[in-house]
Amino acid sequence: MSHRIKVDGLITSVPGQWKFDEEVAAHFDDHVRKSIPLYEELQSMVIEMSEWLITDGAVVYDIGSSTGETLHRLAEKHASKRDVRFLGIESSEAMVKSARAKCESEAVRFLHKDVMEVERFEGTDLVLSLYTFQFLALKYRSVLMKRIYDALAPGGALILAEKIQAESPRLEDMWMELHWDWKRRQGLTDEMILQKARSLRGVMFPLTLSRNFELLEAAGFSDTEVFLKWHNFAGIIAFKRRADDGSPDRAAKTVRRISTSRGRGAQKG
């Protein structure tokens, strides 16, 4: 039997086998705030941006919906709108149980399913993927990105949040150490931080910010912008082009403009 290691006060894992099991699900909402800088700010910004993205009759997907925190907040925010549907897709049964207990709105439904088994999303206006793509094998990311793009209505949006790698080794080392310093301030010990990193070996595969832009561009997204950045964490919003949005080259021009304006060194963390 593999030896379990402590990665938080009440959470243990096996090296190289991090899983969102019952133990993690029970303490996820607390643990994620000790692990991801500006997590609460990200949630608030998603809710705020949704005012422009969710209207009567909208369909919203949350890929990797975990304990349902985001959809719960969105359902409360847009409770007065008519016929809005929120669908969470989550591969962890324990997470789905927690989500269903948290969010009782009839407008919200959680599906216990591997997202790669969803070959076609129902026509949607907004897709959320908050720290989910980083856990997918690289060969699946472009496939899923294209499925999302194809399902979105013209003018629809994808909100993507990811842990990212730096473009340069110097910044990668700097941002990793700053992230660990931040975790210490949240009450995690050096041993817990190290063991969490060990548990994620072969499980999480962050990409550079520029590589994430390339995946979005290849899928067809335009008007791609970073809306939140903390060293090695980033929030991105990308839109599906409308017929009146201009030439097909707009997506590539937008991505290049963003990359150039930030400079190579500021792309990663």
C-alpha positions as CSV (number, residue, x, y, z in Angstrom):
1,M,0.0,0.0,0.0
2,S,1.4,3.4,-1.0
3,H,2.4,5.7,1.9
4,R,0.1,8.7,2.2
5,I,1.7,12.1,3.0
6,K,0.2,15.2,4.6
7,V,-0.3,18.2,2.2
8,D,-2.6,20.2,4.5
9,G,-3.9,19.9,8.1
10,L,-6.7,17.4,7.1
11,I,-5.6,16.3,3.6
12,T,-3.2,13.6,2.7
13,S,-2.1,12.2,-0.7
14,V,0.2,9.7,-2.3
15,P,3.3,11.0,-4.3
16,G,2.4,11.3,-7.9
17,Q,-1.2,10.3,-7.3
18,W,-3.1,13.5,-6.3
19,K,-6.8,12.9,-6.5
20,F,-9.9,14.9,-5.8
21,D,-11.3,12.2,-3.5
22,E,-13.6,12.3,-0.5
23,E,-10.9,13.7,1.8
24,V,-10.0,16.5,-0.6
25,A,-13.7,17.3,-1.4
26,A,-14.5,17.7,2.3
27,H,-11.8,20.4,2.7
28,F,-11.4,21.7,-0.8
29,D,-12.9,25.1,-0.4
30,D,-10.4,25.9,2.4
31,H,-7.4,24.1,0.8
32,V,-7.8,25.8,-2.6
33,R,-7.6,29.2,-0.9
34,K,-4.2,28.2,0.7
35,S,-3.0,26.9,-2.7
36,I,-4.0,29.4,-5.3
37,P,-3.2,33.1,-4.8
38,L,-6.1,35.5,-5.5
39,Y,-8.5,32.7,-5.7
40,E,-11.3,34.7,-4.0
41,E,-10.5,37.7,-6.3
42,L,-10.8,35.4,-9.3
43,Q,-14.2,34.1,-8.2
44,S,-15.4,37.7,-7.7
45,M,-14.1,38.8,-11.1
46,V,-15.8,35.9,-12.9
47,I,-19.1,36.9,-11.2
48,E,-18.6,40.5,-12.2
49,M,-17.8,39.8,-15.8
50,S,-20.8,37.5,-16.1
51,E,-23.1,40.5,-16.0
52,W,-22.0,41.1,-19.7
53,L,-22.1,37.4,-20.6
54,I,-25.3,35.9,-19.1
55,T,-28.7,37.0,-20.4
56,D,-32.2,35.4,-20.4
57,G,-32.0,31.9,-21.9
58,A,-28.2,31.6,-21.5
59,V,-26.5,28.2,-21.1
60,V,-23.3,28.2,-18.9
61,Y,-20.9,25.3,-18.5
62,D,-18.3,25.0,-15.7
63,I,-15.7,22.4,-16.7
64,G,-14.1,20.9,-13.5
65,S,-16.8,22.4,-11.3
66,S,-15.3,20.9,-8.1
67,T,-17.6,21.8,-5.1
68,G,-19.8,24.0,-7.2
69,E,-18.6,27.3,-5.7
70,T,-18.6,29.2,-8.9
71,L,-22.0,28.0,-10.3
72,H,-23.5,28.5,-6.9
73,R,-22.5,32.2,-6.9
74,L,-23.5,32.6,-10.6
75,A,-27.0,31.1,-9.9
76,E,-27.5,33.5,-7.0
77,K,-26.3,36.5,-9.1
78,H,-28.6,35.8,-12.0
79,A,-31.6,34.3,-10.2
80,S,-33.8,37.0,-11.6
81,K,-33.1,36.1,-15.2
82,R,-35.4,33.8,-17.1
83,D,-34.5,30.3,-18.3
84,V,-30.8,30.4,-17.5
85,R,-29.2,27.0,-17.2
86,F,-25.9,26.2,-15.4
87,L,-24.2,22.8,-16.0
88,G,-21.2,21.6,-14.0
89,I,-19.0,18.8,-15.4
90,E,-16.8,17.1,-12.8
91,S,-15.0,13.7,-12.9
92,S,-14.8,13.3,-9.1
93,E,-17.9,11.8,-7.6
94,A,-17.0,13.2,-4.2
95,M,-16.8,16.7,-5.6
96,V,-20.2,16.3,-7.3
97,K,-21.8,15.2,-4.0
98,S,-20.4,18.3,-2.3
99,A,-21.6,20.5,-5.2
100,R,-25.1,19.2,-5.1
101,A,-25.3,19.7,-1.4
102,K,-24.0,23.3,-1.7
103,C,-26.2,24.4,-4.6
104,E,-29.8,23.5,-4.6
105,S,-31.0,25.9,-7.3
106,E,-33.2,24.2,-10.0
107,A,-31.2,26.1,-12.6
108,V,-28.0,24.3,-11.8
109,R,-27.1,20.7,-12.6
110,F,-23.9,18.8,-11.9
111,L,-22.8,15.9,-14.1
112,H,-20.4,13.2,-12.9
113,K,-18.4,12.7,-16.0
114,D,-14.9,13.0,-17.5
115,V,-15.0,16.1,-19.7
116,M,-13.3,14.2,-22.5
117,E,-16.3,11.9,-22.7
118,V,-18.5,14.9,-23.6
119,E,-18.1,14.9,-27.4
120,R,-20.5,17.7,-27.9
121,F,-21.6,20.5,-25.6
122,E,-25.1,21.9,-25.9
123,G,-25.2,25.3,-27.5
124,T,-23.7,27.6,-24.9
125,D,-23.0,31.2,-24.2
126,L,-20.3,31.0,-21.5
127,V,-17.8,28.2,-20.6
128,L,-15.7,28.3,-17.4
129,S,-12.6,26.3,-16.9
130,L,-10.9,27.4,-13.6
131,Y,-7.7,25.5,-13.0
132,T,-8.9,22.4,-15.0
133,F,-7.0,22.3,-18.2
134,Q,-3.7,22.0,-16.3
135,F,-4.7,18.5,-15.2
136,L,-5.5,17.3,-18.7
137,A,-2.9,15.3,-20.8
138,L,-1.4,17.7,-23.4
139,K,-2.8,15.6,-26.3
140,Y,-6.4,16.3,-25.1
141,R,-6.2,20.1,-24.6
142,S,-6.5,21.2,-28.2
143,V,-9.4,18.8,-28.8
144,L,-11.4,20.1,-25.8
145,M,-10.6,23.7,-26.7
146,K,-12.0,23.2,-30.2
147,R,-15.2,21.4,-28.8
148,I,-15.7,24.4,-26.5
149,Y,-15.3,26.9,-29.4
150,D,-17.6,25.0,-31.7
151,A,-20.3,24.9,-29.0
152,L,-20.2,28.6,-28.2
153,A,-22.7,30.9,-29.8
154,P,-21.1,33.8,-31.8
155,G,-19.9,36.3,-29.3
156,G,-19.8,33.7,-26.5
157,A,-16.9,33.5,-24.1
158,L,-14.5,31.1,-22.5
159,I,-13.0,32.1,-19.1
160,L,-9.9,30.1,-18.5
161,A,-7.7,30.2,-15.3
162,E,-4.5,28.2,-15.1
163,K,-1.3,27.7,-13.2
164,I,1.4,28.6,-15.8
165,Q,5.1,28.1,-16.4
166,A,7.5,31.0,-17.0
167,E,9.0,31.7,-20.4
168,S,12.5,31.8,-18.8
169,P,14.2,29.5,-16.2
170,R,15.1,32.6,-14.1
171,L,11.5,33.7,-13.7
172,E,10.3,30.1,-13.3
173,D,12.6,29.7,-10.2
174,M,11.6,33.2,-8.9
175,W,7.9,32.6,-9.2
176,M,8.0,29.1,-7.8
177,E,9.8,30.4,-4.7
178,L,7.4,33.3,-4.3
179,H,4.4,30.9,-4.6
180,W,5.9,28.8,-1.8
181,D,6.5,31.9,0.3
182,W,2.9,32.8,-0.2
183,K,1.8,29.3,0.9
184,R,3.8,29.6,4.1
185,R,1.9,32.8,4.9
186,Q,-1.3,30.8,4.6
187,G,-0.2,28.5,7.3
188,L,1.2,25.6,5.3
189,T,4.5,24.1,6.5
190,D,7.6,23.6,4.3
191,E,6.9,19.8,4.5
192,M,3.3,20.2,3.4
193,I,4.3,22.4,0.5
194,L,7.0,19.9,-0.6
195,Q,4.7,16.9,-0.3
196,K,1.9,18.6,-2.3
197,A,4.4,19.2,-5.1
198,R,5.4,15.5,-4.9
199,S,1.8,14.5,-5.1
200,L,1.3,16.5,-8.3
201,R,4.1,14.9,-10.2
202,G,2.8,13.4,-13.5
203,V,-0.7,14.8,-12.6
204,M,-0.5,18.5,-13.4
205,F,1.1,19.9,-16.5
206,P,1.1,23.7,-16.6
207,L,1.9,25.5,-19.9
208,T,3.4,28.9,-20.6
209,L,1.0,31.8,-21.1
210,S,2.0,32.1,-24.7
211,R,1.3,28.4,-25.3
212,N,-2.2,28.8,-23.8
213,F,-2.7,31.7,-26.2
214,E,-1.6,29.5,-29.1
215,L,-4.2,26.9,-28.1
216,L,-6.9,29.5,-27.9
217,E,-6.0,30.9,-31.3
218,A,-5.8,27.5,-33.0
219,A,-9.3,26.8,-31.7
220,G,-10.5,30.0,-33.3
221,F,-10.9,32.4,-30.3
222,S,-10.5,36.1,-30.7
223,D,-10.3,39.1,-28.4
224,T,-8.1,37.2,-26.0
225,E,-7.1,39.1,-22.8
226,V,-5.5,38.4,-19.5
227,F,-7.8,39.8,-16.8
228,L,-5.8,38.5,-13.7
229,K,-2.2,37.7,-13.2
230,W,-0.1,36.7,-10.2
231,H,3.3,35.4,-11.0
232,N,2.6,31.8,-12.1
233,F,-1.2,32.0,-12.2
234,A,-3.3,33.7,-14.8
235,G,-6.9,34.3,-15.7
236,I,-7.8,34.7,-19.4
237,I,-11.0,35.6,-21.2
238,A,-11.5,34.7,-24.9
239,F,-14.4,35.3,-27.2
240,K,-15.8,33.5,-30.2
241,R,-15.8,35.9,-33.2
242,R,-19.1,37.3,-34.4
243,A,-19.8,37.8,-38.1
244,D,-19.4,41.6,-37.6
245,D,-16.1,41.3,-35.7
246,G,-13.8,41.8,-38.6
247,S,-11.4,39.6,-40.6
248,P,-10.5,36.0,-39.7
249,D,-7.0,37.2,-38.9
250,R,-8.3,39.2,-35.9
251,A,-7.7,36.4,-33.4
252,A,-4.0,36.1,-34.3
253,K,-3.5,39.8,-34.3
254,T,-5.1,40.1,-30.9
255,V,-2.9,37.4,-29.4
256,R,0.2,38.9,-30.9
257,R,-0.7,42.3,-29.6
258,I,-1.2,41.0,-26.0
259,S,2.0,39.0,-26.1
260,T,4.0,42.0,-27.4
261,S,2.5,44.5,-25.0
262,R,3.5,42.4,-22.0
263,G,6.9,41.5,-23.2
264,R,8.3,37.9,-23.0
265,G,9.5,38.1,-19.5
266,A,6.0,39.0,-18.1
267,Q,4.3,36.2,-19.8
268,K,5.0,33.4,-17.3
269,G,5.1,32.8,-13.7
